[in-house]
Amino acid sequence: MIDRLERKGFVRRRRGDGDRRQVMVEFTDEGIRRVGELYGPLEGEPLLGSFSKEQLDVMRDQLVRMRELTDRQRERLRAIDAG
């Protein structure tokens, strides 16, 4: 995924300052512009504004768990398909 984002000019890789083995990934100006373009309209979204920070944190945690569950299921299906 990082390779694709880099090819599109949205991110760049740079070596860590203290440890050259580290590779940092950072947004380019184009990447920041694109994120703002895609997600900026949500900033003023009344629905999201009606939730407290704690409620938004709970929703984020649930979405992360659902993504993890989906990733595990995808891997399970790949193993079945390969087997």
N, CA, C and O atoms as a GROMACS GRO file, in nm:
protein
  332
    1MET      N    1   0.082  -0.117   0.000
    1MET     CA    2   0.000   0.000   0.000
    1MET      C    3   0.087   0.125   0.000
    1MET      O    4   0.058   0.221  -0.072
    2ILE      N    5   0.194   0.126   0.080
    2ILE     CA    6   0.284   0.242   0.083
    2ILE      C    7   0.346   0.264  -0.054
    2ILE      O    8   0.360   0.378  -0.098
    3ASP      N    9   0.383   0.156  -0.122
    3ASP     CA   10   0.439   0.170  -0.257
    3ASP      C   11   0.342   0.242  -0.350
    3ASP      O   12   0.383   0.331  -0.425
    4ARG      N   13   0.215   0.205  -0.345
    4ARG     CA   14   0.115   0.268  -0.432
    4ARG      C   15   0.098   0.416  -0.397
    4ARG      O   16   0.091   0.500  -0.486
    5LEU      N   17   0.090   0.446  -0.267
    5LEU     CA   18   0.076   0.586  -0.226
    5LEU      C   19   0.197   0.668  -0.267
    5LEU      O   20   0.185   0.785  -0.304
    6GLU      N   21   0.315   0.605  -0.259
    6GLU     CA   22   0.438   0.675  -0.298
    6GLU      C   23   0.440   0.700  -0.449
    6GLU      O   24   0.477   0.809  -0.494
    7ARG      N   25   0.401   0.600  -0.528
    7ARG     CA   26   0.397   0.618  -0.673
    7ARG      C   27   0.302   0.729  -0.714
    7ARG      O   28   0.327   0.800  -0.812
    8LYS      N   29   0.193   0.745  -0.640
    8LYS     CA   30   0.096   0.850  -0.671
    8LYS      C   31   0.140   0.987  -0.618
    8LYS      O   32   0.076   1.089  -0.647
    9GLY      N   33   0.248   0.989  -0.542
    9GLY     CA   34   0.299   1.116  -0.491
    9GLY      C   35   0.232   1.165  -0.364
    9GLY      O   36   0.242   1.283  -0.331
   10PHE      N   37   0.163   1.076  -0.293
   10PHE     CA   38   0.092   1.115  -0.172
   10PHE      C   39   0.178   1.105  -0.046
   10PHE      O   40   0.156   1.177   0.050
   11VAL      N   41   0.277   1.016  -0.047
   11VAL     CA   42   0.367   0.999   0.067
   11VAL      C   43   0.510   0.986   0.016
   11VAL      O   44   0.534   0.962  -0.102
   12ARG      N   45   0.604   1.002   0.109
   12ARG     CA   46   0.745   0.977   0.076
   12ARG      C   47   0.806   0.906   0.195
   12ARG      O   48   0.761   0.918   0.309
   13ARG      N   49   0.910   0.831   0.166
   13ARG     CA   50   0.985   0.761   0.271
   13ARG      C   51   1.111   0.840   0.301
   13ARG      O   52   1.172   0.900   0.212
   14ARG      N   53   1.150   0.841   0.429
   14ARG     CA   54   1.278   0.900   0.466
   14ARG      C   55   1.336   0.819   0.581
   14ARG      O   56   1.263   0.764   0.663
   15ARG      N   57   1.467   0.814   0.586
   15ARG     CA   58   1.536   0.740   0.691
   15ARG      C   59   1.524   0.814   0.824
   15ARG      O   60   1.518   0.937   0.828
   16GLY      N   61   1.520   0.737   0.933
   16GLY     CA   62   1.514   0.796   1.066
   16GLY      C   63   1.641   0.876   1.095
   16GLY      O   64   1.749   0.839   1.049
   17ASP      N   65   1.628   0.983   1.169
   17ASP     CA   66   1.742   1.068   1.200
   17ASP      C   67   1.843   0.997   1.290
   17ASP      O   68   1.963   1.001   1.264
   18GLY      N   69   1.795   0.932   1.394
   18GLY     CA   70   1.886   0.868   1.489
   18GLY      C   71   1.925   0.726   1.451
   18GLY      O   72   2.032   0.679   1.488
   19ASP      N   73   1.840   0.660   1.378
   19ASP     CA   74   1.863   0.519   1.343
   19ASP      C   75   1.830   0.503   1.195
   19ASP      O   76   1.714   0.504   1.156
   20ARG      N   77   1.932   0.489   1.114
   20ARG     CA   78   1.914   0.481   0.968
   20ARG      C   79   1.837   0.357   0.925
   20ARG      O   80   1.794   0.348   0.810
   21ARG      N   81   1.820   0.261   1.016
   21ARG     CA   82   1.742   0.142   0.982
   21ARG      C   83   1.593   0.174   0.979
   21ARG      O   84   1.515   0.104   0.914
   22GLN      N   85   1.553   0.279   1.049
   22GLN     CA   86   1.413   0.319   1.049
   22GLN      C   87   1.377   0.386   0.918
   22GLN      O   88   1.456   0.461   0.861
   23VAL      N   89   1.258   0.358   0.873
   23VAL     CA   90   1.206   0.426   0.754
   23VAL      C   91   1.076   0.492   0.796
   23VAL      O   92   0.980   0.426   0.837
   24MET      N   93   1.074   0.623   0.784
   24MET     CA   94   0.957   0.700   0.820
   24MET      C   95   0.875   0.726   0.693
   24MET      O   96   0.931   0.745   0.585
   25VAL      N   97   0.745   0.725   0.706
   25VAL     CA   98   0.656   0.756   0.595
   25VAL      C   99   0.583   0.885   0.632
   25VAL      O  100   0.522   0.894   0.739
   26GLU      N  101   0.589   0.983   0.543
   26GLU     CA  102   0.524   1.110   0.571
   26GLU      C  103   0.446   1.157   0.448
   26GLU      O  104   0.480   1.124   0.335
   27PHE      N  105   0.341   1.234   0.475
   27PHE     CA  106   0.262   1.289   0.365
   27PHE      C  107   0.342   1.392   0.288
   27PHE      O  108   0.421   1.466   0.346
   28THR      N  109   0.321   1.395   0.159
   28THR     CA  110   0.372   1.504   0.076
   28THR      C  111   0.267   1.616   0.080
   28THR      O  112   0.158   1.597   0.134
   29ASP      N  113   0.300   1.730   0.024
   29ASP     CA  114   0.202   1.839   0.016
   29ASP      C  115   0.079   1.793  -0.061
   29ASP      O  116  -0.034   1.827  -0.026
   30GLU      N  117   0.102   1.717  -0.168
   30GLU     CA  118  -0.010   1.665  -0.248
   30GLU      C  119  -0.094   1.569  -0.164
   30GLU      O  120  -0.217   1.570  -0.173
   31GLY      N  121  -0.030   1.485  -0.084
   31GLY     CA  122  -0.102   1.392   0.003
   31GLY      C  123  -0.189   1.464   0.104
   31GLY      O  124  -0.303   1.426   0.128
   32ILE      N  125  -0.135   1.569   0.164
   32ILE     CA  126  -0.212   1.648   0.260
   32ILE      C  127  -0.330   1.715   0.191
   32ILE      O  128  -0.441   1.719   0.246
   33ARG      N  129  -0.306   1.768   0.072
   33ARG     CA  130  -0.414   1.832  -0.003
   33ARG      C  131  -0.525   1.732  -0.033
   33ARG      O  132  -0.644   1.761  -0.020
   34ARG      N  133  -0.484   1.613  -0.075
   34ARG     CA  134  -0.582   1.510  -0.113
   34ARG      C  135  -0.663   1.462   0.007
   34ARG      O  136  -0.784   1.442  -0.004
   35VAL      N  137  -0.598   1.444   0.121
   35VAL     CA  138  -0.670   1.402   0.242
   35VAL      C  139  -0.773   1.509   0.279
   35VAL      O  140  -0.887   1.477   0.312
   36GLY      N  141  -0.732   1.636   0.273
   36GLY     CA  142  -0.825   1.743   0.304
   36GLY      C  143  -0.942   1.745   0.208
   36GLY      O  144  -1.056   1.771   0.248
   37GLU      N  145  -0.914   1.719   0.082
   37GLU     CA  146  -1.018   1.716  -0.021
   37GLU      C  147  -1.119   1.604   0.006
   37GLU      O  148  -1.240   1.622  -0.010
   38LEU      N  149  -1.068   1.488   0.046
   38LEU     CA  150  -1.154   1.371   0.067
   38LEU      C  151  -1.228   1.374   0.200
   38LEU      O  152  -1.347   1.341   0.206
   39TYR      N  153  -1.159   1.415   0.307
   39TYR     CA  154  -1.217   1.406   0.441
   39TYR      C  155  -1.257   1.541   0.499
   39TYR      O  156  -1.327   1.546   0.600
   40GLY      N  157  -1.213   1.650   0.438
   40GLY     CA  158  -1.247   1.781   0.488
   40GLY      C  159  -1.397   1.805   0.504
   40GLY      O  160  -1.439   1.862   0.604
   41PRO      N  161  -1.478   1.762   0.407
   41PRO     CA  162  -1.622   1.784   0.421
   41PRO      C  163  -1.682   1.721   0.546
   41PRO      O  164  -1.787   1.766   0.593
   42LEU      N  165  -1.619   1.618   0.601
   42LEU     CA  166  -1.672   1.556   0.723
   42LEU      C  167  -1.653   1.643   0.846
   42LEU      O  168  -1.721   1.626   0.946
   43GLU      N  169  -1.559   1.737   0.837
   43GLU     CA  170  -1.528   1.822   0.952
   43GLU      C  171  -1.651   1.896   1.002
   43GLU      O  172  -1.671   1.908   1.123
   44GLY      N  173  -1.732   1.945   0.913
   44GLY     CA  174  -1.852   2.019   0.953
   44GLY      C  175  -1.977   1.934   0.956
   44GLY      O  176  -2.087   1.986   0.971
   45GLU      N  177  -1.961   1.805   0.944
   45GLU     CA  178  -2.075   1.713   0.940
   45GLU      C  179  -2.150   1.717   1.073
   45GLU      O  180  -2.093   1.683   1.176
   46PRO      N  181  -2.276   1.758   1.072
   46PRO     CA  182  -2.352   1.768   1.198
   46PRO      C  183  -2.364   1.636   1.271
   46PRO      O  184  -2.364   1.633   1.394
   47LEU      N  185  -2.375   1.527   1.198
   47LEU     CA  186  -2.388   1.396   1.264
   47LEU      C  187  -2.269   1.368   1.352
   47LEU      O  188  -2.284   1.330   1.468
   48LEU      N  189  -2.147   1.387   1.298
   48LEU     CA  190  -2.027   1.361   1.378
   48LEU      C  191  -2.013   1.460   1.491
   48LEU      O  192  -1.962   1.426   1.598
   49GLY      N  193  -2.058   1.584   1.470
   49GLY     CA  194  -2.048   1.686   1.574
   49GLY      C  195  -2.138   1.659   1.693
   49GLY      O  196  -2.119   1.716   1.800
   50SER      N  197  -2.236   1.570   1.675
   50SER     CA  198  -2.329   1.541   1.784
   50SER      C  199  -2.273   1.438   1.882
   50SER      O  200  -2.333   1.413   1.987
   51PHE      N  201  -2.158   1.377   1.848
   51PHE     CA  202  -2.099   1.276   1.936
   51PHE      C  203  -1.989   1.339   2.022
   51PHE      O  204  -1.919   1.431   1.980
   52SER      N  205  -1.977   1.286   2.143
   52SER     CA  206  -1.869   1.331   2.231
   52SER      C  207  -1.739   1.265   2.185
   52SER      O  208  -1.741   1.170   2.107
   53LYS      N  209  -1.628   1.315   2.234
   53LYS     CA  210  -1.498   1.255   2.202
   53LYS      C  211  -1.495   1.109   2.245
   53LYS      O  212  -1.443   1.023   2.174
   54GLU      N  213  -1.552   1.082   2.362
   54GLU     CA  214  -1.553   0.944   2.412
   54GLU      C  215  -1.634   0.853   2.320
   54GLU      O  216  -1.594   0.740   2.295
   55GLN      N  217  -1.746   0.902   2.271
   55GLN     CA  218  -1.827   0.822   2.179
   55GLN      C  219  -1.753   0.798   2.047
   55GLN      O  220  -1.757   0.688   1.992
   56LEU      N  221  -1.687   0.901   1.998
   56LEU     CA  222  -1.609   0.884   1.875
   56LEU      C  223  -1.495   0.786   1.896
   56LEU      O  224  -1.463   0.708   1.807
   57ASP      N  225  -1.432   0.789   2.014
   57ASP     CA  226  -1.326   0.694   2.045
   57ASP      C  227  -1.378   0.551   2.044
   57ASP      O  228  -1.312   0.460   1.993
   58VAL      N  229  -1.498   0.530   2.100
   58VAL     CA  230  -1.559   0.396   2.102
   58VAL      C  231  -1.588   0.351   1.959
   58VAL      O  232  -1.561   0.236   1.924
   59MET      N  233  -1.642   0.442   1.876
   59MET     CA  234  -1.670   0.406   1.736
   59MET      C  235  -1.541   0.369   1.663
   59MET      O  236  -1.536   0.270   1.591
   60ARG      N  237  -1.436   0.449   1.683
   60ARG     CA  238  -1.308   0.420   1.618
   60ARG      C  239  -1.257   0.283   1.661
   60ARG      O  240  -1.213   0.204   1.577
   61ASP      N  241  -1.263   0.254   1.791
   61ASP     CA  242  -1.216   0.124   1.840
   61ASP      C  243  -1.296   0.010   1.778
   61ASP      O  244  -1.240  -0.094   1.744
   62GLN      N  245  -1.427   0.029   1.765
   62GLN     CA  246  -1.510  -0.075   1.702
   62GLN      C  247  -1.473  -0.094   1.556
   62GLN      O  248  -1.468  -0.208   1.508
   63LEU      N  249  -1.449   0.014   1.485
   63LEU     CA  250  -1.409   0.003   1.345
   63LEU      C  251  -1.276  -0.068   1.331
   63LEU      O  252  -1.257  -0.147   1.238
   64VAL      N  253  -1.183  -0.040   1.420
   64VAL     CA  254  -1.053  -0.109   1.418
   64VAL      C  255  -1.074  -0.258   1.440
   64VAL      O  256  -1.014  -0.340   1.371
   65ARG      N  257  -1.158  -0.293   1.536
   65ARG     CA  258  -1.184  -0.436   1.564
   65ARG      C  259  -1.250  -0.504   1.444
   65ARG      O  260  -1.217  -0.617   1.410
   66MET      N  261  -1.345  -0.434   1.379
   66MET     CA  262  -1.410  -0.492   1.261
   66MET      C  263  -1.309  -0.514   1.149
   66MET      O  264  -1.314  -0.615   1.079
   67ARG      N  265  -1.218  -0.418   1.131
   67ARG     CA  266  -1.115  -0.434   1.029
   67ARG      C  267  -1.025  -0.553   1.061
   67ARG      O  268  -0.991  -0.631   0.972
   68GLU      N  269  -0.988  -0.567   1.187
   68GLU     CA  270  -0.904  -0.681   1.226
   68GLU      C  271  -0.977  -0.812   1.202
   68GLU      O  272  -0.917  -0.909   1.155
   69LEU      N  273  -1.105  -0.817   1.235
   69LEU     CA  274  -1.185  -0.938   1.211
   69LEU      C  275  -1.191  -0.969   1.062
   69LEU      O  276  -1.178  -1.084   1.021
   70THR      N  277  -1.212  -0.866   0.981
   70THR     CA  278  -1.216  -0.884   0.837
   70THR      C  279  -1.082  -0.933   0.783
   70THR      O  280  -1.079  -1.021   0.698
   71ASP      N  281  -0.973  -0.878   0.834
   71ASP     CA  282  -0.839  -0.922   0.791
   71ASP      C  283  -0.817  -1.069   0.826
   71ASP      O  284  -0.764  -1.145   0.745
   72ARG      N  285  -0.857  -1.108   0.946
   72ARG     CA  286  -0.841  -1.250   0.986
   72ARG      C  287  -0.924  -1.341   0.898
   72ARG      O  288  -0.878  -1.447   0.856
   73GLN      N  289  -1.046  -1.300   0.870
   73GLN     CA  290  -1.134  -1.381   0.784
   73GLN      C  291  -1.076  -1.392   0.643
   73GLN      O  292  -1.078  -1.500   0.584
   74ARG      N  293  -1.024  -1.283   0.590
   74ARG     CA  294  -0.963  -1.285   0.456
   74ARG      C  295  -0.845  -1.382   0.453
   74ARG      O  296  -0.830  -1.460   0.359
   75GLU      N  297  -0.761  -1.378   0.556
   75GLU     CA  298  -0.648  -1.471   0.563
   75GLU      C  299  -0.694  -1.616   0.574
   75GLU      O  300  -0.636  -1.705   0.513
   76ARG      N  301  -0.799  -1.638   0.651
   76ARG     CA  302  -0.853  -1.773   0.664
   76ARG      C  303  -0.904  -1.823   0.529
   76ARG      O  304  -0.880  -1.938   0.492
   77LEU      N  305  -0.973  -1.737   0.457
   77LEU     CA  306  -1.024  -1.777   0.325
   77LEU      C  307  -0.911  -1.800   0.225
   77LEU      O  308  -0.919  -1.890   0.143
   78ARG      N  309  -0.807  -1.720   0.232
   78ARG     CA  310  -0.691  -1.742   0.145
   78ARG      C  311  -0.625  -1.877   0.173
   78ARG      O  312  -0.583  -1.948   0.082
   79ALA      N  313  -0.616  -1.910   0.302
   79ALA     CA  314  -0.554  -2.038   0.338
   79ALA      C  315  -0.639  -2.155   0.288
   79ALA      O  316  -0.586  -2.255   0.240
   80ILE      N  317  -0.769  -2.141   0.298
   80ILE     CA  318  -0.858  -2.246   0.247
   80ILE      C  319  -0.844  -2.258   0.095
   80ILE      O  320  -0.835  -2.368   0.041
   81ASP      N  321  -0.841  -2.144   0.029
   81ASP     CA  322  -0.830  -2.143  -0.117
   81ASP      C  323  -0.696  -2.202  -0.163
   81ASP      O  324  -0.690  -2.272  -0.264
   82ALA      N  325  -0.589  -2.173  -0.088
   82ALA     CA  326  -0.456  -2.222  -0.125
   82ALA      C  327  -0.440  -2.370  -0.092
   82ALA      O  328  -0.359  -2.440  -0.153
   83GLY      N  329  -0.519  -2.418   0.005
   83GLY     CA  330  -0.502  -2.554   0.054
   83GLY      C  331  -0.565  -2.655  -0.033
   83GLY      O  332  -0.558  -2.774  -0.003
   0.00000   0.00000   0.00000
